[in-house]
Amino acid sequence: MLRPALTIARYTLLEAVRNRLGWVLAVVVIAAVGIGGFLGELALTESRELQAALLAASLRLFAVFMVATFVAASTVRETNDKGTEMLLALPMPRAAYLLGKLLGFCLLALLPALVFGALALCFTPAGQAALWSASLLCELWIVAAFSLLCALSFSHVLPALAATGGFYVLARSAASLQLLGHAQGGVPSFGQHAITVGVDGLAALLPRLDGFTRTEWIVYHDGAAADLPPLLAQTVIYVALLAAAALFDLYRKEL
């Protein structure tokens, strides 16, 4: 099963190269540096910190958007072109197809993580940049796995991207919603209590993406090596769960 999975991963990467994603990354880096420098010059104080914060946030968002878009578009295009049916008709398990696609997308996520991590070296020490880059890679792997699940389930780019965007926003803001829910004074009404319980349940199910790729690591250099193991554990758990859900959806489909 490993050999066909590696072949599928290789062709997934070749597709990304043919779509000139490297040139897109270069343009985004130049634009982000230019905009960050311009806004930094407008700041009266802490212009370098402001520039670093804006650059880190914008690069993280672009990396997430690029990976989610490519995963959804590539998977849906392959489905519409009957490429998925052709591959699944070959004498190999469907798990090999899914593993190959997921592996290819995860390898693709290395490109923005490494490029943007190298750019972060302009604002932060090497250890902080490496921590930020590794965290970004973990975040992109979770997004890629969820986008693949949505693309296989919906078979359309727009619903898959909408679902991925909603998942990402909720995972990023669940902790803040919890704080707002528990900060209400007085005796909560039944409706408020139900909303609070619902938010707590949602936060328990979603990955804590607010702890990934923190901008303060770039600005204030307060990241530590101990911050990485919990992020790696979350990544392994959620990528495995999302891959299992995608595999279940793939096996229930009829050719």
C-alpha positions as CSV (number, residue, x, y, z in Angstrom):
1,M,0.0,0.0,0.0
2,L,2.9,2.3,0.7
3,R,4.3,2.3,-2.9
4,P,1.1,3.5,-4.6
5,A,0.5,6.1,-1.9
6,L,4.0,7.5,-2.5
7,T,3.3,7.7,-6.2
8,I,0.1,9.6,-5.7
9,A,1.8,11.9,-3.3
10,R,4.5,12.6,-5.9
11,Y,2.0,13.5,-8.6
12,T,0.1,15.7,-6.1
13,L,3.3,17.7,-5.6
14,L,3.9,17.8,-9.3
15,E,0.4,19.3,-9.8
16,A,1.3,22.0,-7.3
17,V,4.5,22.8,-9.2
18,R,2.7,23.0,-12.5
19,N,0.2,25.4,-10.9
20,R,3.1,27.7,-10.1
21,L,2.4,27.9,-6.4
22,G,6.1,28.8,-5.9
23,W,5.6,32.0,-7.9
24,V,2.5,32.8,-5.9
25,L,4.4,32.4,-2.7
26,A,7.1,34.8,-4.0
27,V,4.6,37.4,-4.9
28,V,2.9,37.1,-1.5
29,V,6.2,37.5,0.3
30,I,7.1,40.6,-1.6
31,A,3.6,42.1,-1.1
32,A,3.6,41.2,2.6
33,V,7.0,42.7,3.2
34,G,6.1,45.9,1.3
35,I,2.8,46.4,3.1
36,G,4.3,45.6,6.5
37,G,7.1,48.1,5.9
38,F,4.7,50.8,4.8
39,L,2.5,50.3,7.8
40,G,5.5,50.1,10.1
41,E,6.7,53.5,8.8
42,L,3.3,55.0,9.8
43,A,3.6,53.9,13.4
44,L,4.9,56.5,15.8
45,T,6.3,53.9,18.2
46,E,7.3,50.2,18.1
47,S,7.3,50.3,14.3
48,R,9.4,47.1,14.0
49,E,7.1,45.2,16.4
50,L,4.0,46.4,14.5
51,Q,5.6,45.3,11.2
52,A,6.5,41.9,12.6
53,A,3.0,41.4,14.0
54,L,1.3,42.3,10.7
55,L,3.6,40.2,8.7
56,A,3.2,37.1,10.9
57,A,-0.6,37.4,10.9
58,S,-0.9,38.0,7.2
59,L,1.5,35.2,6.2
60,R,-0.3,32.7,8.5
61,L,-3.7,33.6,7.0
62,F,-2.4,33.3,3.4
63,A,-0.7,30.0,4.1
64,V,-4.0,28.6,5.5
65,F,-6.0,30.0,2.5
66,M,-3.5,28.7,-0.1
67,V,-3.4,25.1,1.3
68,A,-7.1,24.9,1.8
69,T,-7.8,26.2,-1.7
70,F,-5.3,23.9,-3.4
71,V,-6.6,20.9,-1.5
72,A,-10.2,21.5,-2.3
73,A,-9.6,22.6,-5.9
74,S,-7.3,19.7,-6.7
75,T,-9.6,17.0,-5.1
76,V,-12.7,18.4,-6.8
77,R,-11.1,18.7,-10.2
78,E,-9.8,15.1,-10.0
79,T,-13.3,14.0,-9.1
80,N,-14.9,15.9,-11.9
81,D,-12.4,14.6,-14.4
82,K,-13.1,11.0,-13.3
83,G,-9.5,10.7,-12.2
84,T,-10.6,9.6,-8.7
85,E,-12.7,6.8,-10.2
86,M,-9.9,5.7,-12.4
87,L,-7.4,5.5,-9.5
88,L,-9.9,3.7,-7.2
89,A,-10.6,1.2,-10.0
90,L,-6.9,0.1,-9.9
91,P,-5.9,-2.9,-7.8
92,M,-5.0,-1.0,-4.7
93,P,-6.9,-0.2,-1.5
94,R,-8.8,3.1,-1.2
95,A,-6.7,3.8,1.9
96,A,-3.6,4.0,-0.3
97,Y,-5.3,6.7,-2.4
98,L,-6.3,8.7,0.6
99,L,-3.0,8.3,2.3
100,G,-1.2,9.4,-0.9
101,K,-3.3,12.5,-1.4
102,L,-3.0,13.5,2.3
103,L,0.8,12.9,2.3
104,G,1.2,15.0,-0.9
105,F,-0.8,17.9,0.6
106,C,1.2,17.6,3.9
107,L,4.4,17.8,1.9
108,L,3.1,20.8,0.0
109,A,2.5,22.6,3.3
110,L,6.2,22.4,4.0
111,L,6.8,25.0,1.3
112,P,5.0,28.0,2.9
113,A,6.0,26.9,6.4
114,L,9.7,26.9,5.5
115,V,9.6,30.1,3.3
116,F,7.6,32.1,5.8
117,G,9.7,30.7,8.7
118,A,12.8,31.9,6.9
119,L,11.2,35.4,6.5
120,A,10.5,35.5,10.2
121,L,14.2,35.3,10.8
122,C,14.3,39.0,9.9
123,F,12.4,39.9,13.0
124,T,13.1,37.2,15.6
125,P,15.9,34.8,16.7
126,A,16.3,31.5,15.0
127,G,14.7,29.4,17.8
128,Q,11.6,31.5,17.8
129,A,11.3,31.4,14.0
130,A,11.8,27.6,14.0
131,L,9.0,27.3,16.7
132,W,6.7,29.5,14.7
133,S,7.4,27.7,11.4
134,A,6.9,24.2,13.0
135,S,3.6,25.4,14.6
136,L,2.5,26.8,11.2
137,L,3.2,23.5,9.6
138,C,1.1,21.6,12.2
139,E,-1.7,24.1,11.6
140,L,-1.6,23.6,7.9
141,W,-1.7,19.8,8.2
142,I,-4.9,20.1,10.2
143,V,-6.4,22.4,7.7
144,A,-5.3,20.2,4.8
145,A,-6.9,17.1,6.4
146,F,-10.2,18.9,7.0
147,S,-10.2,20.5,3.5
148,L,-9.7,17.0,2.0
149,L,-12.5,15.6,4.0
150,C,-14.9,18.4,2.9
151,A,-13.8,18.1,-0.7
152,L,-14.5,14.4,-0.8
153,S,-17.8,14.8,1.0
154,F,-19.2,17.8,-0.9
155,S,-17.5,17.3,-4.4
156,H,-17.7,21.1,-4.9
157,V,-15.0,23.7,-4.2
158,L,-17.1,26.5,-2.7
159,P,-18.9,24.4,-0.1
160,A,-15.6,22.7,0.8
161,L,-13.9,26.1,1.2
162,A,-16.8,27.5,3.2
163,A,-16.8,24.6,5.6
164,T,-13.0,24.8,6.0
165,G,-13.2,28.5,6.6
166,G,-15.9,28.0,9.2
167,F,-14.0,25.3,10.9
168,Y,-10.8,27.4,11.0
169,V,-12.6,30.5,12.4
170,L,-14.3,28.5,15.1
171,A,-11.2,26.6,16.1
172,R,-9.3,29.9,16.3
173,S,-12.0,31.7,18.3
174,A,-13.5,28.9,20.5
175,A,-11.4,29.9,23.5
176,S,-12.5,33.5,23.3
177,L,-16.1,32.5,23.0
178,Q,-15.7,30.4,26.1
179,L,-14.3,33.3,28.0
180,L,-17.2,35.5,26.9
181,G,-19.7,32.9,27.9
182,H,-18.3,32.3,31.4
183,A,-17.6,36.0,32.1
184,Q,-21.4,36.9,32.2
185,G,-22.4,38.2,35.6
186,G,-25.5,37.2,37.6
187,V,-27.6,34.1,37.2
188,P,-27.6,33.1,33.5
189,S,-31.0,32.3,31.9
190,F,-31.7,29.0,30.4
191,G,-30.9,30.2,26.9
192,Q,-27.5,31.7,28.1
193,H,-26.7,28.5,29.9
194,A,-27.5,26.4,26.8
195,I,-25.3,28.6,24.7
196,T,-22.4,28.3,27.2
197,V,-22.7,24.5,27.3
198,G,-22.8,24.4,23.5
199,V,-19.7,26.6,23.2
200,D,-17.9,24.4,25.8
201,G,-18.8,21.3,23.9
202,L,-17.7,22.8,20.6
203,A,-14.4,23.9,22.1
204,A,-13.8,20.4,23.5
205,L,-14.3,18.9,20.0
206,L,-12.2,21.4,18.0
207,P,-8.4,21.8,18.0
208,R,-7.1,24.8,19.9
209,L,-5.8,26.6,16.9
210,D,-5.5,29.8,19.0
211,G,-2.4,28.2,20.5
212,F,-0.8,27.5,17.2
213,T,1.5,30.0,15.3
214,R,1.3,32.7,17.9
215,T,2.2,36.2,16.7
216,E,3.8,37.0,20.1
217,W,6.5,34.5,19.4
218,I,7.7,36.7,16.6
219,V,7.1,40.0,18.3
220,Y,8.1,39.4,22.0
221,H,10.2,36.2,21.6
222,D,8.5,34.5,24.4
223,G,8.0,31.0,22.9
224,A,9.5,27.9,24.5
225,A,10.3,24.4,23.3
226,A,7.7,23.2,25.8
227,D,5.0,24.8,23.7
228,L,5.6,22.5,20.8
229,P,4.7,19.0,22.1
230,P,1.0,19.8,22.9
231,L,0.7,21.2,19.4
232,L,2.2,18.1,17.9
233,A,-0.1,15.9,19.9
234,Q,-3.2,17.8,18.8
235,T,-2.0,17.6,15.2
236,V,-1.5,13.8,15.3
237,I,-4.9,13.3,16.9
238,Y,-6.9,15.5,14.6
239,V,-5.2,14.6,11.4
240,A,-5.8,10.9,12.3
241,L,-9.5,11.5,13.1
242,L,-10.1,13.6,10.0
243,A,-8.3,11.0,7.8
244,A,-10.4,8.2,9.3
245,A,-13.6,10.2,8.6
246,A,-12.5,10.9,5.0
247,L,-11.6,7.2,4.6
248,F,-15.1,6.2,5.9
249,D,-16.7,8.6,3.3
250,L,-14.5,7.2,0.6
251,Y,-15.3,3.6,1.3
252,R,-19.0,4.2,1.3
253,K,-18.9,5.6,-2.2
254,E,-19.8,3.4,-5.1
255,L,-17.8,3.5,-8.4
